[in-house]
Amino acid sequence: MGYGGSHRPWPLRVGLPAVFSKGRLFAVVLSAVHALAAEDPVPVVATFSDDTSAAGELHIIGSRPLTVVPIGEDRQRMFLLRDLASIEQEVENAGMQRPWSFKESGKTEKVYRDGEYPLINFRTRLTLINGSVVTGHVISVALSFKTGQEKKKIFLQQQIKGTKEEKLADVFYVRSIRMTANALAGGGPLRGSVEDFGRVESVTALDNERGYVLFAKVTAENLFDFGTVLPGSYDLCVLTDTHALTGHSDATPCDKKGDALLEGDLAAMNAKFPLADDFFNDRWILALRGNRTFAKALVYKRRSDYYEAERWTPGGFLWHLEVWDWHFASPDWKVDQRHILIRHKQKGGEKNRKLMTGKMLDAVKPGRELHLRADKGTDEAWHFIRDLN
């Protein structure tokens, strides 16, 4: 069984437009497609819908390159994996649908049957190594993903249809793929090491320009590596077995400049915060940065009394560290987007982490190699926020 949206292999849409389907022109074009698709595997980090990630090597199965129909264009475009910096599958719409069939052949009247199944439609966002972006709908493709000695299939497709036994949350799909070795104009590597803070469990980076959370490859030596990332700045977040270290900068997207935050803005935001629809019944805004057009709230959330809690967090609780994007639309603050930096299932007896912010994790630029160490002599490097209990 492979990764990516279905418990069965998804049929591939192959073939060329009808205009190429005759004579020598077809043979010439088919040869060109074979040549275009013949490329070596590329190193990647793949992130999935259940917030897991894996590093490995990726290549396309078959002779057809990655093919996308850009939004607003009536044509297909083909891409080599080595020319891409990242692939993102964005949910266009999702919902539970009732099974149906046409009542009579040749007529539009439908007959609906009992039950429901999940249906998700995607648009695909490709970032090329020259910094340009193409967004459209992918022609379904299967890829071979090798992690260590294990090889699996993952799928990119425009639509996923689940079974009647599934809910939307059960559908498993690829969320993003980052090509970690491809050179990017204006971008660069982002990596580092952690000392004196225990064993590193995960490292994430919030892209301040694009609003995406990236996942690093972490080693047993407490090294982390995001590979080659896009131009811009990144607020980093490190989870260890004793600490949660996070950056929380004033950096915002270049088109989201605004007036400076006011003294009463955090209190006004806290008045609206409990009204947000959220799974977690305990949640706190810990800090606020940015501006009144694009404010970044650092949020801690926890919950212990949820379905199957004894299975996933026996004697403990589930907690998140997130950043919520807000904007001020007089007279109220409104939430725009939420980014999960850490999602942790803490079991009973596990040590509560100490949450600390550090300037060296704020708005980090590509091309830097960070060396994060505990500074026991002063409070300048790290600022304690709270115990995550």
C-alpha positions as CSV (number, residue, x, y, z in Angstrom):
1,M,0.0,0.0,0.0
2,G,1.3,3.4,-0.9
3,Y,1.0,6.9,0.5
4,G,-1.5,9.4,-0.8
5,G,-5.2,9.5,-0.6
6,S,-6.6,6.0,-1.2
7,H,-6.3,2.5,0.0
8,R,-6.0,1.3,-3.5
9,P,-3.9,2.3,-6.5
10,W,-5.3,5.3,-8.2
11,P,-5.8,5.1,-12.0
12,L,-3.3,7.2,-13.9
13,R,-4.6,9.5,-16.7
14,V,-2.0,9.0,-19.4
15,G,-1.8,9.9,-23.1
16,L,-1.4,13.0,-25.2
17,P,-3.9,15.5,-26.7
18,A,-5.8,14.2,-29.7
19,V,-3.9,16.6,-32.1
20,F,-0.8,14.5,-31.5
21,S,-2.4,11.1,-31.9
22,K,-1.5,10.3,-35.5
23,G,1.5,9.5,-37.6
24,R,5.1,10.6,-37.1
25,L,4.2,13.6,-35.0
26,F,2.9,11.3,-32.3
27,A,6.1,9.3,-32.4
28,V,8.3,12.4,-32.2
29,V,6.3,13.9,-29.3
30,L,6.2,10.5,-27.4
31,S,10.0,10.2,-27.7
32,A,10.4,13.8,-26.4
33,V,8.1,12.9,-23.4
34,H,10.2,9.8,-22.6
35,A,13.4,11.9,-22.8
36,L,11.9,14.6,-20.6
37,A,10.8,12.1,-17.9
38,A,14.1,10.2,-17.8
39,E,15.7,11.7,-14.7
40,D,17.4,10.5,-11.6
41,P,15.6,10.4,-8.3
42,V,15.7,13.6,-6.3
43,P,16.1,13.9,-2.5
44,V,12.9,15.2,-0.8
45,V,11.1,15.7,2.4
46,A,7.4,14.8,2.1
47,T,4.7,15.9,4.5
48,F,1.4,14.1,4.8
49,S,-2.1,15.0,5.9
50,D,-1.7,13.5,9.4
51,D,1.2,15.9,10.1
52,T,3.9,13.2,9.7
53,S,6.9,13.7,7.4
54,A,9.6,11.6,5.8
55,A,12.8,12.2,4.0
56,G,13.9,10.1,1.0
57,E,14.3,9.9,-2.7
58,L,11.5,10.4,-5.2
59,H,11.1,9.7,-8.9
60,I,8.1,9.5,-11.3
61,I,6.8,6.0,-12.2
62,G,6.3,5.8,-15.9
63,S,7.3,7.9,-18.8
64,R,5.0,10.9,-18.4
65,P,6.5,13.9,-16.5
66,L,4.6,15.7,-13.8
67,T,1.8,17.4,-15.7
68,V,-0.4,20.3,-14.6
69,V,-3.2,22.3,-16.2
70,P,-2.6,25.9,-14.9
71,I,-5.7,27.7,-13.6
72,G,-7.1,30.0,-16.3
73,E,-5.2,28.1,-19.1
74,D,-6.5,25.5,-21.5
75,R,-3.2,23.7,-21.9
76,Q,-1.0,21.2,-20.1
77,R,2.5,22.0,-18.8
78,M,5.1,19.4,-18.0
79,F,7.8,19.7,-15.3
80,L,10.9,17.8,-14.3
81,L,11.3,17.1,-10.6
82,R,14.9,18.6,-10.7
83,D,13.4,21.9,-11.9
84,L,11.1,22.2,-8.8
85,A,11.7,23.5,-5.4
86,S,8.4,22.3,-3.9
87,I,5.0,20.8,-4.6
88,E,2.0,21.7,-2.5
89,Q,-1.4,20.1,-2.5
90,E,-3.9,22.7,-1.4
91,V,-7.5,21.6,-0.5
92,E,-9.8,23.4,-2.9
93,N,-13.0,22.0,-1.3
94,A,-13.9,19.0,0.8
95,G,-17.1,17.5,2.1
96,M,-19.2,14.4,2.7
97,Q,-21.2,13.3,-0.3
98,R,-24.0,10.8,-0.8
99,P,-23.6,8.0,-3.4
100,W,-25.7,8.5,-6.5
101,S,-26.4,7.2,-10.0
102,F,-28.3,8.5,-13.0
103,K,-31.9,7.4,-12.9
104,E,-32.0,6.8,-16.7
105,S,-29.2,6.6,-19.3
106,G,-29.0,9.9,-21.2
107,K,-30.9,11.9,-18.5
108,T,-29.5,14.2,-15.7
109,E,-31.9,13.1,-13.0
110,K,-30.0,11.4,-10.1
111,V,-31.0,8.7,-7.6
112,Y,-29.3,9.1,-4.2
113,R,-28.4,6.0,-2.1
114,D,-27.9,5.7,1.7
115,G,-24.6,6.6,3.3
116,E,-21.9,9.2,2.8
117,Y,-18.3,9.2,1.6
118,P,-15.6,11.9,1.8
119,L,-14.6,13.8,-1.4
120,I,-11.7,16.2,-1.5
121,N,-10.6,18.3,-4.5
122,F,-7.1,19.7,-4.7
123,R,-5.2,22.4,-6.6
124,T,-1.5,21.9,-7.0
125,R,1.1,24.7,-6.4
126,L,4.5,24.2,-8.0
127,T,7.4,26.5,-7.0
128,L,10.2,26.3,-9.6
129,I,13.9,26.8,-8.8
130,N,13.8,30.2,-10.5
131,G,11.3,31.4,-7.9
132,S,8.2,31.4,-10.2
133,V,5.0,29.7,-9.1
134,V,2.5,27.7,-11.2
135,T,-0.9,26.8,-9.7
136,G,-3.3,24.4,-11.3
137,H,-4.8,20.9,-11.4
138,V,-2.4,18.0,-11.6
139,I,-2.9,15.1,-14.0
140,S,-2.9,12.1,-11.6
141,V,0.6,10.7,-11.2
142,A,2.3,7.9,-9.2
143,L,5.7,8.4,-7.7
144,S,8.2,6.0,-6.1
145,F,9.3,7.2,-2.7
146,K,12.3,5.5,-1.2
147,T,13.1,6.0,2.5
148,G,16.1,4.0,3.6
149,Q,15.5,0.4,2.5
150,E,11.7,0.9,2.2
151,K,10.1,1.8,-1.1
152,K,6.5,3.0,-1.4
153,K,4.2,4.6,-3.9
154,I,2.8,8.0,-3.3
155,F,0.1,9.7,-5.4
156,L,-0.6,13.2,-6.6
157,Q,-4.1,13.7,-7.9
158,Q,-6.8,16.3,-8.4
159,Q,-9.5,14.4,-6.5
160,I,-9.7,11.8,-3.8
161,K,-12.9,9.8,-3.2
162,G,-13.0,7.8,0.0
163,T,-15.2,5.0,1.1
164,K,-18.5,5.0,3.0
165,E,-16.6,3.7,6.1
166,E,-14.4,6.8,6.1
167,K,-14.7,10.4,7.3
168,L,-12.8,13.4,6.0
169,A,-10.3,13.1,8.8
170,D,-9.5,9.5,7.8
171,V,-8.4,10.4,4.2
172,F,-4.6,10.2,3.9
173,Y,-2.9,12.3,1.2
174,V,0.3,14.1,0.4
175,R,0.3,17.7,1.7
176,S,3.7,18.9,0.3
177,I,7.0,17.7,-1.2
178,R,10.1,19.8,-0.9
179,M,13.1,19.1,-3.1
180,T,15.9,19.5,-0.6
181,A,18.9,19.6,-3.0
182,N,17.6,21.7,-5.9
183,A,19.4,25.1,-6.2
184,L,17.0,28.0,-5.9
185,A,17.6,31.6,-7.1
186,G,17.7,33.7,-3.9
187,G,17.1,30.8,-1.6
188,G,19.6,28.5,0.1
189,P,20.1,25.8,2.7
190,L,18.7,26.1,6.2
191,R,20.2,23.8,8.8
192,G,21.7,23.7,12.3
193,S,22.4,21.9,15.5
194,V,21.0,22.0,19.1
195,E,23.0,21.5,22.3
196,D,22.1,21.5,26.0
197,F,18.4,21.2,25.5
198,G,17.9,17.5,25.5
199,R,17.0,15.2,22.6
200,V,15.6,16.9,19.5
201,E,12.3,15.4,18.4
202,S,11.2,17.8,15.7
203,V,12.1,21.2,14.0
204,T,9.7,23.3,12.0
205,A,9.9,26.6,10.2
206,L,7.1,29.0,9.5
207,D,7.6,30.7,6.1
208,N,6.8,34.3,6.9
209,E,6.2,35.3,3.3
210,R,4.1,32.4,2.1
211,G,2.4,31.1,5.3
212,Y,3.6,27.5,5.1
213,V,5.1,25.3,7.8
214,L,8.2,23.3,6.8
215,F,9.5,20.2,8.5
216,A,13.2,19.5,8.9
217,K,15.0,16.2,8.8
218,V,16.4,15.5,12.3
219,T,19.3,13.1,13.2
220,A,20.2,11.3,16.4
221,E,23.1,13.8,16.8
222,N,20.6,16.7,17.3
223,L,21.2,18.0,13.8
224,F,18.4,19.4,11.7
225,D,18.3,20.2,7.9
226,F,15.5,21.8,5.9
227,G,17.5,21.4,2.7
228,T,17.2,24.3,0.2
229,V,14.4,26.7,1.0
230,L,12.7,29.5,-0.8
231,P,13.9,33.2,-0.4
232,G,12.4,35.0,2.5
233,S,12.6,34.6,6.3
234,Y,11.6,31.8,8.7
235,D,10.6,31.6,12.3
236,L,12.0,28.3,13.6
237,C,10.5,26.1,16.3
238,V,12.4,23.2,18.1
239,L,10.8,20.5,20.2
240,T,13.0,18.4,22.5
241,D,12.2,16.0,25.3
242,T,12.7,18.9,27.8
243,H,12.0,22.1,25.9
244,A,10.0,23.9,23.2
245,L,12.1,26.7,21.7
246,T,10.5,29.0,19.2
247,G,11.0,32.1,17.2
248,H,8.3,34.7,17.1
249,S,9.3,37.6,14.9
250,D,7.6,40.8,13.6
251,A,8.2,39.5,10.0
252,T,5.1,39.5,7.8
253,P,4.4,39.0,4.1
254,C,5.7,41.8,1.9
255,D,2.2,42.9,1.0
256,K,0.9,42.9,4.7
257,K,2.5,46.1,6.0
258,G,0.4,48.0,8.5
259,D,0.2,50.2,11.6
260,A,2.0,49.2,14.7
261,L,0.2,47.1,17.3
262,L,-1.3,49.1,20.2
263,E,-1.2,48.4,23.9
264,G,-4.8,47.2,24.1
265,D,-4.7,44.9,21.0
266,L,-3.8,41.7,22.9
267,A,-6.7,42.3,25.4
268,A,-9.1,42.9,22.5
269,M,-7.9,39.8,20.7
270,N,-8.3,37.7,23.9
271,A,-12.0,38.9,24.1
272,K,-12.6,37.2,20.7
273,F,-10.3,34.3,21.2
274,P,-12.7,32.1,23.2
275,L,-15.3,32.4,20.4
276,A,-13.1,30.6,17.9
277,D,-14.4,27.2,16.8
278,D,-11.7,24.8,18.0
279,F,-11.2,21.2,19.2
280,F,-9.2,22.4,22.2
281,N,-11.1,23.5,25.3
282,D,-8.0,25.0,27.0
283,R,-6.0,27.6,25.0
284,W,-4.0,30.7,25.6
285,I,-2.5,33.5,23.6
286,L,1.0,33.8,24.9
287,A,2.5,36.6,22.8
288,L,1.7,38.9,19.9
289,R,3.9,40.2,17.1
290,G,3.5,41.8,13.7
291,N,1.2,44.7,12.9
292,R,-2.5,45.5,12.8
293,T,-2.8,44.3,9.2
294,F,-1.0,41.0,9.9
295,A,-0.7,40.1,13.6
296,K,1.0,36.8,14.7
297,A,-0.4,35.4,17.9
298,L,1.6,32.6,19.6
299,V,-1.0,30.1,20.9
300,Y,-0.7,27.2,23.3
301,K,-3.6,24.7,23.3
302,R,-4.2,21.5,25.3
303,R,-6.9,18.9,25.8
304,S,-7.1,15.7,27.8
305,D,-10.7,14.6,27.6
306,Y,-11.2,13.6,23.9
307,Y,-12.3,10.5,22.1
308,E,-9.8,7.6,22.6
309,A,-7.6,9.8,24.8
310,E,-6.6,6.7,26.8
311,R,-5.4,5.1,23.6
312,W,-3.3,8.1,22.4
313,T,-2.3,10.0,25.5
314,P,-3.0,7.7,28.5
315,G,-2.7,9.7,31.7
316,G,-1.6,12.7,29.7
317,F,-2.9,15.2,27.1
318,L,-2.7,16.4,23.5
319,W,-1.1,19.8,23.0
320,H,-0.3,22.2,20.2
321,L,1.9,25.2,19.8
322,E,0.5,27.3,17.0
323,V,0.7,30.8,15.3
324,W,-2.6,32.4,14.5
325,D,-2.7,35.2,11.9
326,W,-5.2,38.0,12.6
327,H,-6.1,41.3,11.1
328,F,-7.9,44.3,12.6
329,A,-11.2,45.1,10.8
330,S,-12.7,47.9,12.9
331,P,-14.1,47.5,15.4
332,D,-13.0,43.8,15.8
333,W,-10.0,41.5,15.3
334,K,-10.6,38.6,12.9
335,V,-8.7,35.3,12.5
336,D,-7.2,34.6,9.0
337,Q,-5.1,31.4,9.3
338,R,-3.7,29.0,11.9
339,H,-0.2,27.3,11.6
340,I,0.7,24.3,13.7
341,L,4.4,24.4,14.8
342,I,4.2,21.5,17.3
343,R,1.6,18.8,17.7
344,H,2.5,16.5,20.6
345,K,0.7,13.5,22.2
346,Q,2.0,13.7,25.8
347,K,1.6,10.5,27.8
348,G,1.4,10.3,31.6
349,G,4.7,10.5,33.3
350,E,6.3,12.4,30.5
351,K,8.1,15.6,31.5
352,N,6.4,18.9,30.8
353,R,8.4,21.0,28.4
354,K,9.6,24.5,29.1
355,L,8.6,27.0,26.4
356,M,11.2,29.6,25.6
357,T,11.6,32.1,22.8
358,G,15.0,33.0,21.3
359,K,16.0,35.8,19.0
360,M,18.3,33.5,17.0
361,L,15.1,31.7,15.9
362,D,13.4,34.9,14.6
363,A,13.1,35.6,10.9
364,V,16.1,33.3,9.9
365,K,17.4,33.9,6.4
366,P,18.3,31.0,4.0
367,G,22.0,30.3,3.8
368,R,22.6,30.2,7.6
369,E,23.8,27.3,9.7
370,L,22.4,27.8,13.2
371,H,24.1,26.5,16.4
372,L,21.6,26.6,19.2
373,R,23.0,26.4,22.7
374,A,21.6,27.0,26.2
375,D,23.0,30.3,27.6
376,K,23.1,29.7,31.3
377,G,24.8,33.0,32.2
378,T,22.2,35.5,31.0
379,D,18.6,35.8,30.0
380,E,19.5,37.6,26.7
381,A,19.6,34.5,24.5
382,W,16.4,32.8,25.8
383,H,13.3,34.1,27.4
384,F,11.2,31.7,29.5
385,I,7.4,31.9,28.6
386,R,5.7,29.1,30.7
387,D,5.7,25.4,31.4
388,L,3.6,23.5,28.9
389,N,1.4,21.7,31.4
